[in-house]
């Protein structure tokens, strides 16, 4: 069994995720998202979907990007 690096649960169905050569072990997608998903630069929520980017900055949606004065990003019309 393997220990989840977020919650410490020793779980027989834990899985490994490799990001940029670094190995991570989790017992759930929730813990994986908590550790690996970026946070929105405007509201701070975890960006689980595609999100939007302006330069190196990640936002959860066009609304948050607009609120941060990013120009030219919009949701589908």
C-alpha positions in Angstrom: 0.0 0.0 0.0 1.0 3.6 -0.4 0.6 6.7 1.7 -1.2 9.7 0.1 1.0 12.7 0.3 -1.9 15.1 1.1 -4.0 13.2 3.7 -1.6 10.5 4.8 -4.2 7.7 4.1 -2.6 4.3 3.6 -4.7 3.0 0.7 -4.4 -0.1 -1.5 -5.8 1.7 -4.5 -3.4 4.7 -4.3 -2.0 6.0 -7.6 1.0 7.8 -8.8 1.2 11.0 -10.9 4.4 12.2 -12.4 4.7 15.9 -13.1 7.8 17.4 -14.7 9.7 14.3 -13.5 8.5 14.6 -9.9 6.5 11.6 -8.6 3.4 12.1 -6.4 1.2 9.5 -4.7 -2.5 10.2 -3.9 -5.4 8.1 -2.7 -8.0 10.2 -4.5 -8.5 12.7 -7.3 -9.5 15.2 -4.7 -6.1 15.0 -3.0 -4.3 15.2 -6.4 -6.3 18.3 -7.4 -5.6 19.9 -4.0 -1.8 19.4 -4.4 -1.4 19.9 -8.2 -4.1 22.1 -9.6 -3.2 25.8 -10.0 -5.1 28.5 -8.1 -7.0 31.3 -9.8 -5.0 34.5 -9.5 -8.2 36.5 -8.9 -10.5 34.4 -6.6 -8.1 31.7 -5.3 -10.2 28.7 -6.3 -8.5 25.6 -7.7 -8.6 25.5 -11.5 -9.7 22.0 -12.2 -10.9 22.6 -15.8 -9.1 24.4 -18.6 -9.2 27.9 -17.1 -7.8 30.8 -19.0 -4.2 32.2 -19.1 -2.7 35.6 -19.6 1.0 35.3 -19.8 2.1 33.1 -16.9 -1.0 33.9 -14.8 -3.9 31.4 -14.6 -7.6 32.3 -14.0 -10.5 30.0 -13.4 -12.7 31.8 -16.0 -12.9 34.9 -18.2 -14.9 36.7 -15.5 -12.0 36.5 -13.1 -9.5 37.5 -15.8 -11.6 40.6 -16.6 -11.9 41.5 -12.9 -8.1 41.4 -12.8 -8.0 43.9 -15.8 -7.0 41.4 -18.4 -8.1 42.5 -21.8 -9.3 40.3 -24.7 -10.3 37.2 -22.8 -13.9 36.1 -23.0 -16.1 33.1 -22.6 -17.9 31.6 -25.6 -20.7 33.8 -26.9 
